[in-house]
Amino acid sequence: MTYFNENFIQFFKDLAANNEREWFHANKKRYEKEVKIPFEKFVEDLIKAIHADDKTVDISPKEAIFRIHRDVRFSKDKTPYKVQVSAIISSGGKKDKTTPGVYIQMGPEHLRVYGGIYGADKDQLYDIRSYIVNNMTAFNKAIKDKEFVKKYKNILGEKNKIIPKEFKEAAEKQDLLFNKQFYYFGEMSPESVMDNDLLDKVMAYYHASKPVKKFLTKALVS
């Protein structure tokens, strides 16, 4: 099934050149037809496909999709609109930025599929590090999984310069223990949104992330 056409990409190119409220309001019907409605349908189908594999993911597209409006309160960039669409498909949806799930971002520059843990608090970070140390073999196996490496390459995230002393010895062998975040992403060309097998391609990223996703989920509830 084809969800998007060239008008999806063109809308965002035009928006990037005219990122102001007057232009957006004048092109709102175009946005709804070419971007909003097809993206909602795609996210709906993606949720159904993931739910078939993981029954804890039982949310609506509204609970997953982020607004196109930017939060400019603390930003020097005051342009009012994002130049891509995005959604989080997880058991908690967009309000839960900790539970590992699938974060998808589509725009004129790329199509990215993210996963992992980005917003862990201090206690959660400690739990993740403890779980890695106590299950180092399983962690290394997950991040070296053939399909995970093929799709995502490796785990990313900002690093602490100093970590609790109980993790220092293990960190000499696994420097990901210095991470404050444990996320990963894979990228496709922006034109991929027009592929008739787009859903299958995104689901391939979902399945490739399962060993790491499963490990990080256990780390949070251990």
VMD Tcl script that draws the C-alpha trace (Angstrom):
set ca {
  {0.00 0.00 0.00}
  {1.22 3.49 -0.85}
  {0.55 6.07 1.87}
  {2.40 9.10 0.48}
  {3.35 10.64 -2.84}
  {5.72 13.37 -3.99}
  {3.35 16.01 -2.62}
  {4.27 14.93 0.92}
  {7.93 15.81 0.41}
  {7.14 18.93 -1.60}
  {4.92 20.30 1.16}
  {7.78 20.25 3.64}
  {10.21 21.75 1.15}
  {7.76 24.61 0.63}
  {7.16 24.91 4.37}
  {10.90 25.14 5.02}
  {11.05 28.12 2.66}
  {7.89 29.71 4.11}
  {7.89 28.76 7.77}
  {5.34 31.27 9.04}
  {1.77 31.09 10.29}
  {0.22 33.00 7.40}
  {1.65 30.60 4.82}
  {0.69 27.53 6.83}
  {-2.88 28.71 7.33}
  {-3.18 29.42 3.61}
  {-1.94 25.86 2.89}
  {-3.72 24.07 5.73}
  {-5.99 22.00 3.46}
  {-2.95 20.95 1.47}
  {-1.21 19.94 4.73}
  {-4.19 17.90 5.86}
  {-4.57 16.10 2.51}
  {-0.93 15.42 1.71}
  {0.59 15.05 5.19}
  {-1.71 14.79 8.19}
  {-4.33 12.31 6.97}
  {-1.94 9.88 5.22}
  {0.47 9.99 8.18}
  {-2.36 9.20 10.60}
  {-3.31 6.22 8.42}
  {0.29 5.02 8.27}
  {0.71 5.30 12.05}
  {-2.59 3.51 12.59}
  {-1.42 0.59 10.46}
  {2.02 0.61 12.10}
  {0.42 0.42 15.55}
  {-1.70 -2.54 14.41}
  {1.35 -4.33 13.01}
  {3.36 -3.80 16.20}
  {0.36 -4.72 18.38}
  {0.17 -8.07 16.59}
  {3.67 -8.77 17.95}
  {3.45 -6.87 21.26}
  {0.04 -6.71 22.92}
  {1.22 -4.02 25.39}
  {1.19 -1.56 22.49}
  {-2.49 -0.65 22.34}
  {-2.76 3.05 21.60}
  {-4.46 5.32 19.07}
  {-2.66 7.39 16.41}
  {-3.60 10.50 18.41}
  {-1.67 9.13 21.40}
  {1.37 8.49 19.21}
  {1.63 11.47 16.83}
  {3.40 14.70 17.78}
  {2.00 18.08 16.78}
  {3.59 19.86 13.84}
  {3.78 23.03 15.94}
  {7.19 23.67 17.50}
  {7.64 24.61 21.16}
  {9.59 27.84 20.76}
  {9.48 29.01 24.38}
  {13.12 28.21 25.12}
  {14.51 28.20 21.59}
  {16.37 30.88 19.65}
  {14.75 29.47 16.52}
  {11.24 30.94 16.52}
  {9.97 29.29 13.35}
  {6.55 27.95 14.32}
  {6.43 24.61 12.49}
  {8.48 21.43 12.28}
  {9.58 20.39 8.81}
  {8.82 16.72 9.45}
  {6.20 14.53 11.08}
  {6.93 12.16 13.93}
  {5.31 9.65 16.26}
  {6.19 7.29 19.10}
  {4.68 3.83 19.03}
  {5.05 2.24 22.46}
  {2.80 1.15 25.31}
  {2.80 4.70 26.66}
  {2.78 6.65 23.39}
  {4.15 10.18 23.08}
  {3.64 10.99 26.77}
  {6.08 8.26 27.77}
  {9.55 9.01 26.46}
  {11.30 6.37 28.55}
  {9.66 3.05 27.62}
  {11.54 1.61 24.62}
  {9.43 1.72 21.49}
  {9.57 2.93 17.90}
  {10.01 6.63 17.17}
  {9.54 7.45 13.50}
  {10.42 10.72 11.81}
  {9.64 11.59 8.18}
  {10.63 14.68 6.27}
  {12.30 15.97 3.10}
  {15.82 15.10 4.32}
  {15.38 11.57 5.65}
  {13.14 8.89 7.05}
  {14.45 7.72 10.42}
  {13.40 4.93 12.75}
  {14.62 5.39 16.32}
  {14.47 3.21 19.40}
  {15.91 2.81 22.87}
  {15.86 5.03 25.95}
  {16.43 8.77 25.70}
  {14.91 10.42 28.78}
  {15.94 8.21 31.70}
  {15.98 9.89 35.11}
  {18.76 9.37 37.66}
  {17.23 6.28 39.26}
  {16.35 4.70 35.91}
  {19.87 5.31 34.64}
  {21.28 3.59 37.69}
  {18.97 0.62 37.13}
  {19.98 0.36 33.47}
  {23.68 0.41 34.32}
  {23.20 -2.14 37.08}
  {21.31 -4.46 34.77}
  {24.00 -4.19 32.10}
  {26.75 -4.98 34.61}
  {24.85 -7.98 35.95}
  {23.96 -9.20 32.46}
  {26.97 -8.15 30.42}
  {27.04 -11.22 28.19}
  {23.37 -10.81 27.24}
  {23.87 -7.08 26.63}
  {26.84 -7.61 24.35}
  {24.96 -10.32 22.47}
  {21.97 -8.00 21.93}
  {23.96 -5.02 20.64}
  {26.02 -7.27 18.36}
  {23.00 -9.02 16.90}
  {23.49 -9.26 13.14}
  {20.20 -7.60 12.14}
  {20.52 -4.89 14.80}
  {24.00 -3.93 13.58}
  {22.83 -4.03 9.96}
  {19.94 -1.65 10.62}
  {21.24 0.56 13.44}
  {25.02 -0.03 13.72}
  {25.37 0.79 17.41}
  {24.01 2.39 20.58}
  {24.24 6.19 20.80}
  {23.86 8.76 23.58}
  {25.56 11.48 25.57}
  {28.13 10.26 28.05}
  {28.88 11.12 31.66}
  {32.51 11.88 32.41}
  {32.06 10.45 35.89}
  {29.95 7.42 36.83}
  {29.32 5.72 40.20}
  {32.41 3.88 41.38}
  {30.64 0.52 41.39}
  {30.43 0.68 37.57}
  {33.98 1.84 36.82}
  {35.62 -1.56 36.54}
  {32.93 -2.87 34.18}
  {33.06 0.37 32.16}
  {36.67 -0.38 31.27}
  {35.33 -3.29 29.22}
  {32.02 -1.73 28.13}
  {32.20 2.04 27.73}
  {28.45 2.28 27.01}
  {28.09 2.32 30.80}
  {29.14 5.97 30.59}
  {26.04 6.71 28.49}
  {23.22 8.88 29.82}
  {21.02 7.71 26.94}
  {20.81 4.41 25.13}
  {19.22 5.07 21.77}
  {19.77 4.04 18.16}
  {18.41 4.94 14.76}
  {18.36 3.69 11.21}
  {17.84 5.85 8.16}
  {16.22 5.53 4.77}
  {16.02 8.02 1.93}
  {13.18 10.58 2.09}
  {11.76 9.08 -1.10}
  {11.20 5.82 0.78}
  {7.92 7.26 2.08}
  {6.49 6.67 -1.40}
  {7.36 2.95 -1.48}
  {4.38 0.61 -1.57}
  {6.13 -1.64 0.97}
  {6.92 1.21 3.40}
  {5.14 -0.49 6.30}
  {7.10 -3.70 5.78}
  {10.38 -1.78 5.66}
  {9.65 0.03 8.92}
  {8.57 -3.23 10.53}
  {11.90 -4.74 9.50}
  {13.57 -2.05 11.62}
  {11.19 -2.86 14.46}
  {12.07 -6.56 14.37}
  {15.81 -5.82 14.12}
  {15.61 -3.76 17.32}
  {13.84 -6.42 19.39}
  {16.88 -7.94 21.16}
  {18.06 -4.53 22.40}
  {14.53 -3.30 23.08}
  {13.81 -6.41 25.15}
  {17.02 -6.00 27.14}
  {16.41 -2.31 27.91}
  {12.79 -2.97 28.86}
  {13.92 -5.61 31.36}
  {16.52 -3.18 32.71}
  {13.83 -0.68 33.61}
  {11.65 -3.18 35.46}
  {14.39 -5.22 37.12}
}
mol new
graphics top color blue
foreach p $ca { graphics top sphere $p radius 0.5 }
foreach p [lrange $ca 0 end-1] q [lrange $ca 1 end] { graphics top cylinder $p $q radius 0.2 }
display resetview
